[in-house]
Amino acid sequence: MATSTTSGLRYTSRAGRWVLATTVLGSGIAALDATVVGIALPAIGRDFHATVASMQWVIDGYTLPLAGLLLLGGALGDVHGRRKVFVVGTVWFALASLACGLAPTAGFLIGARAMQGAGAALLTPGSLAILQASFAPQDRSKAIGAWSGLGGVAAAVGPFLGGWLIGAVSWRLVFFINLPIAAAVVVIAARHVPESRAPGPRGRWREAPPAARAPRWRPRPPLDVGGAVTISLALAGLTYGLIEASADGWAAPAVLASLLAGAALLAAFSVIETRGADPMLPLSIFRTRQFSAANAVTFVVYGALSGALFLVPVMLQEVSGYSALEAGMAMLPLTAIMLALSARSAALSARIGPRLQMTAGPLVIGAGMALFTRVHGGGDYVTQVLPAVVVLGFGLAVNVAPLTATALSAAPAEHSGIASAVNNDVARTAGLIAVAVLPTLAGITGDAYLHPAALTRGFHVAVLVGAAAAAAGGLLAAVTIRNPARPPAAGTARDEHDLGCLHCALDAPPLRANGMDDAAGA
């Protein structure tokens, strides 16, 4: 069994490859469910005779605890051991996946999905934290780059594999396939992944640096459980109110009570984080204008994407007559374009600054989403779906790398890790709210997804609303984002490190090995 060790694994070593394989597989099962379950929604809806609200909860039931507990999951790993929390999260995720696959009702499935999200909140931050702690500093960027690239391959294969499983056997296999992968992760982690944690064991005293003038011994900061619980309940209240409003109306007592409770809890979270001695989310990080602006653009753009793309697999299967496999393959060109162009986009942003790409990218994304209005019951993939997918892919390739890099580099160096988690959480929370709100705004409620004409009308409204929101994100970037001072010449070690760390915030931006020293000038 692996034991605690200091950072120092080399990327080319056998031990380093085992660690990389473990983190890729662990984060891969969480990413797989995030993409594949959308393909399975029509089959799930038919099996359980579910409403649109239930299908929204199948998605948001997973995203809600993940968004609410992600920061706490990272803190637990720092305190109790990153490998330990990663393994616990993997086992938790596997057991919840088993429950999802055996679900007898839609309500049971939603509850099991919530448990899945809680498990993902433990294993997702742990995967990158393990890479950070295990590899030698000079090899961390290579390891994170490989993790990101292999994660992109998993994202590309996931919908194809999920669609085949749904069509050949059942949607339940989408969840059962997690079990052997999780078992492999646990075995490999126990044998090959070194344990690591933040300096100083929890509950004991640790020695201060010799040069410090503070007392010689000081306690480790406690976990901010109050903040984690409060933000989770706040998101739950807001999400419940937004989804149930589609069925009961905005004036329904339960809807109003839920929305008011969510808003009050959100205010309470701000108070806790402002006054707490050791907040989970130090709100002072948002005083940096560039950081706040980048996360505002993240919220708008990823909310638009998540809300509209939630409906694409349903539209393709219920109206255009695609099989689950064909619907899964429909978005593959988007992934291929991002894999091919993201690194080049990052290099361009490093040379010219992020403002132009963060302005143009969302506008192209909006154009791609608007092209989905061409999708209806007739026609074929090449004339209806492919143009939207290709344009959307180019827009994401232009936008994602500079957006993520700007959010991470704008924070002060001492908060580089939390900046990564915040940007990831902002993207997930945007998706959570968008999935709850957009179908209602588009008139897709009740069993409308089973009626092609009603679904088509609602889908066209939804993608146009998403396109307008994405374009608004581009305009917001044009007004708020500033190009930083010119970085060192291309080809320096810092450039290479940064380019190796860029990937989509929806998958979870990596924690940086080192803070960005230009943050103060942002």
Buried (B, 14 or more C-beta within 10 A) or exposed (E): EBEEEEBBBBBEBEBBBBBBBBBBBBBBBBBBBBBBBBBBBBBBBBBBEBBBBBBBBBBBBBBBBBBBBBBBBBBBBBBBBBBBBBBBBBBBBBBBBBBBBEBEEBBBBBBBBBBBBBBBBBBBBBBBBBBBBBBBEEBBBBBBBBBBBBBBEBBBBBBBBBBBBBBEEBBBBBBBBBBEBBEBBBEBBEEBBBBBBBEBEBEEEEEBEEEEEEEEEEEBBBBBEBBBBBBBBBBBBBBBBBBBBBBBEEEBEEBBEBBEBBBBBBEBBBEBBEEBEEBBBBEEBBEBEBBBBBBBBBBBBBBBBBBBBBBBBBBBBBBBEBBBBBBBBBBBBBBBBBBEBBBEBBBBBBEEBBBBBBBBBBBBBBBBBBBBBBBBBEEEBEEBBBBBBBBBBBBBBBBBBBBBBBBBBBBBBEBBBBBBBBBBBBBBBBBBBBBBBBBBBBBBBEEBBBBBEBBBBBBBBBBBBBBBBBBBBBBBBBEBBBBBEEBEEEEEEBBBBBBBBBBBBBBBBBBBBEBBEBBEEB
